[in-house]
């Protein structure tokens, strides 16, 4: 059940009793506006309890469109049958500005900014303090990941999207080193996007662009990109299927979706073998408590299969502490040590004993990295698949 | 990039454009097209390009719809956007507005001052869409209320009307 115009679709999902607006509701046609009103009234008449109006994927709405929504809310107030929930995204400027005042029409209208608290670890991941950790990881992984990206189909001239791009380091490296046509990086962290924009200007990278965005409701057309990346990010979301659906949607038929994920069972080292295993087992469990799946690397093949993707490839990107990597690897583990014991530790209220135990484990791993005969390896799973034509 | 003495793009995303008012009555989809064109052009000046584009397009759309609807078919609309200090200046000048529309337009703009905007906006939300007695009333009120736009107007000879909206740059901040 939908109503649509040249640039918008209004549809109803009976599972959530939710009407979703997508595209641009900018029409001067009274017939179009009346159709939207009639549709809302029709849906309203067939539900019980509550009804949700979701605007997260609506890029623009003119005042005439907004007035129709206001008309409908007054109708709902008058009929007193359903309570109404209005959902918007904070990354689309007009939404919070113009939809919030609508809640004043009736006390049974609940206004929610969907992405203010949309995953458990959001406060930690989107903090500026997370950026050094991301940068250290990229320093270590990039030289190994670059050939993997080529192996998985990233080519010169492609249009690329890096969704959940963090502070933009990898997107900028791809833009500078791989002669792509252009890359758009999207992340929900304002400090990270600010950082990415700053680097882009400083390095004068003209084929990269960064946007604040919600990966579960991307403001991007269908079937646009030749290559879509989502690196080390799906693991932080409790409902990864919402992101995967969007990544698949923006990919053109024949294009490739590239995912990477952690698998803490793949972190090994010697000496201090037992301490290393113990600390990552614990860190994995603590991550679960804030909604992170630090073992999702092994699930990426299933995720791509679930999207009915073809020619699926799976590899590991292996970073070790040999040669010049020793100090970079140590920086990564020092970042993890702080993030796990201090940041996550505070979030889940670890006891002093648990926190000390974690610190001892990470210190053992750092000792392995620095040991003259020590060897350690961090493996990340990389998987990609081709969207059916 | 500047070549052969070309001054290159303005440092503040300034743009101006003149179009026949008739074009918009022939096809209203041009409101969207022109608002997005100006917004995308100007947005490259801003760090958060996507947000700047969304705000500029939203503001220009409402101003343009209002000015086109009150202008005579033979009028021209001169659109201008400039960044000055900490605000954006949106201007649309029409070369031809009939006296009756001009009076109603001036009355509407006078109502949009900060002291009264909250009540005016609330009243407009409570009134039915088809009860609006003058095109663009809700759109301009929305700009004043939701974007804290300062809206002013000047009228000149031969039916010319200038509509100006000043919007703080902070409206584009996340």
Boltz contact constraints between the chains, C-beta under 6 A:
constraints:
  - contact:
      token1: [A, 26]
      token2: [B, 32]
      max_distance: 6.0
  - contact:
      token1: [A, 28]
      token2: [B, 28]
      max_distance: 6.0
  - contact:
      token1: [A, 62]
      token2: [B, 61]
      max_distance: 6.0
  - contact:
      token1: [A, 63]
      token2: [B, 62]
      max_distance: 6.0
  - contact:
      token1: [A, 63]
      token2: [B, 138]
      max_distance: 6.0
  - contact:
      token1: [A, 63]
      token2: [B, 139]
      max_distance: 6.0
  - contact:
      token1: [A, 63]
      token2: [B, 142]
      max_distance: 6.0
  - contact:
      token1: [A, 67]
      token2: [B, 129]
      max_distance: 6.0
  - contact:
      token1: [A, 67]
      token2: [B, 138]
      max_distance: 6.0
  - contact:
      token1: [A, 70]
      token2: [B, 125]
      max_distance: 6.0
  - contact:
      token1: [A, 71]
      token2: [B, 129]
      max_distance: 6.0
  - contact:
      token1: [A, 93]
      token2: [B, 51]
      max_distance: 6.0
  - contact:
      token1: [A, 93]
      token2: [B, 54]
      max_distance: 6.0
  - contact:
      token1: [A, 93]
      token2: [B, 55]
      max_distance: 6.0
  - contact:
      token1: [A, 94]
      token2: [B, 54]
      max_distance: 6.0
  - contact:
      token1: [A, 94]
      token2: [B, 58]
      max_distance: 6.0
  - contact:
      token1: [A, 97]
      token2: [B, 146]
      max_distance: 6.0
  - contact:
      token1: [A, 98]
      token2: [B, 146]
      max_distance: 6.0
  - contact:
      token1: [A, 190]
      token2: [B, 174]
      max_distance: 6.0
  - contact:
      token1: [A, 197]
      token2: [B, 47]
      max_distance: 6.0
  - contact:
      token1: [A, 211]
      token2: [B, 50]
      max_distance: 6.0
  - contact:
      token1: [A, 212]
      token2: [B, 174]
      max_distance: 6.0
